[in-house]
């Protein structure tokens, strides 16, 4: 199986009532992974220049995540939300990871567990 991963970043604020109730900003990291058993011509899983805008269109650049979403804006919830938004456009989508830091990413991969 082949996998390709696109890493994007976006700036947004959030707060978490029980963990860190004051609003604060992050440069969020999002990793979108596509998987395929075979390659499309000319030997790729998907064209980067088609994938990048699809991913950027679902990212909430510059927003307050508490106001933008009806759920607690954690990495776990954001990973599932972005996966659900992208899957109809990206049938080869296998997982989405979201984190506030490179050292700690939360991954949603419904077919992997």
C-alpha positions in Angstrom: 0.0 0.0 0.0 1.1 3.5 -0.8 0.6 6.5 1.5 1.1 10.2 1.0 0.7 12.8 3.7 0.2 16.5 3.4 1.0 18.7 6.4 -0.7 22.1 6.7 -0.9 24.6 9.5 -3.5 27.2 10.5 -3.7 29.7 13.3 -6.8 29.7 15.5 -7.8 30.3 19.1 -9.6 28.1 21.5 -10.2 27.4 25.2 -11.1 24.2 27.0 -13.4 24.8 30.0 -11.9 22.2 32.3 -8.3 22.2 31.1 -7.4 25.7 30.1 -10.4 28.0 30.2 -8.6 31.2 29.0 -8.7 31.7 25.3 -5.3 31.2 23.7 -3.9 30.8 20.2 -2.0 28.0 18.5 -0.5 27.4 15.1 -2.4 24.1 14.7 -0.8 21.3 12.6 -2.9 19.1 10.4 -1.7 15.9 8.6 -3.9 14.4 6.0 -2.9 10.9 4.8 -4.2 9.2 1.7 -3.7 5.5 1.0 -3.9 3.5 -2.2 -3.2 0.0 -3.3 -2.1 1.2 -6.8 -0.8 4.4 -8.3 -2.5 6.7 -10.7 -0.7 7.9 -13.8 2.1 9.1 -13.8 2.8 7.0 -10.7 1.2 9.1 -7.9 -1.5 8.6 -5.2 -2.9 12.1 -5.8 -1.7 15.3 -7.3 -0.4 17.6 -4.6 -1.8 20.7 -6.3 -5.3 19.2 -6.2 -5.0 18.0 -2.6 -3.6 21.1 -1.0 -6.6 23.4 -1.8 -9.1 20.8 -0.8 -7.5 20.6 2.7 -7.0 24.3 3.1 -10.7 24.9 2.3 -11.8 23.0 5.4 -9.3 24.6 7.8 -10.7 27.4 10.1 -7.9 29.9 9.5 -7.9 32.8 12.0 -11.1 31.7 13.8 -12.1 31.1 17.4 -12.7 27.4 17.4 -15.2 27.6 20.3 -17.4 29.8 18.1 -16.8 27.9 14.9 -17.7 24.4 16.1 -20.5 22.9 18.2 -18.0 20.6 20.0 -15.1 21.1 22.3 -12.2 22.1 20.1 -9.7 19.4 21.0 -7.2 17.8 18.6 -9.2 14.6 18.7 -12.5 16.3 17.8 -10.9 18.4 15.1 -9.2 15.4 13.5 -12.6 13.6 13.2 -14.3 16.7 12.0 -11.7 17.4 9.3 -11.8 13.7 8.3 -15.6 13.8 7.9 -15.4 17.0 5.9 -12.7 15.7 3.5 -13.8 12.0 3.0 -16.5 12.7 0.5 -14.0 14.6 -1.7 -11.1 12.2 -1.0 -12.1 8.5 -1.2 -8.5 7.5 -0.6 -8.4 9.4 2.8 -7.2 7.1 5.5 -6.5 9.4 8.4 -6.3 12.9 9.7 -4.0 14.0 12.6 -4.3 17.3 14.4 -2.1 18.8 17.1 -1.1 22.0 18.8 2.5 20.7 18.9 4.6 18.5 16.7 5.4 16.3 19.7 1.7 15.5 20.4 -0.7 14.7 17.5 -4.2 13.2 17.7 -5.1 10.9 14.9 -8.5 9.8 13.6 -8.3 6.8 11.4 -11.6 4.9 11.4 -10.5 1.9 9.3 -7.2 1.3 11.2 -8.4 0.2 14.6 
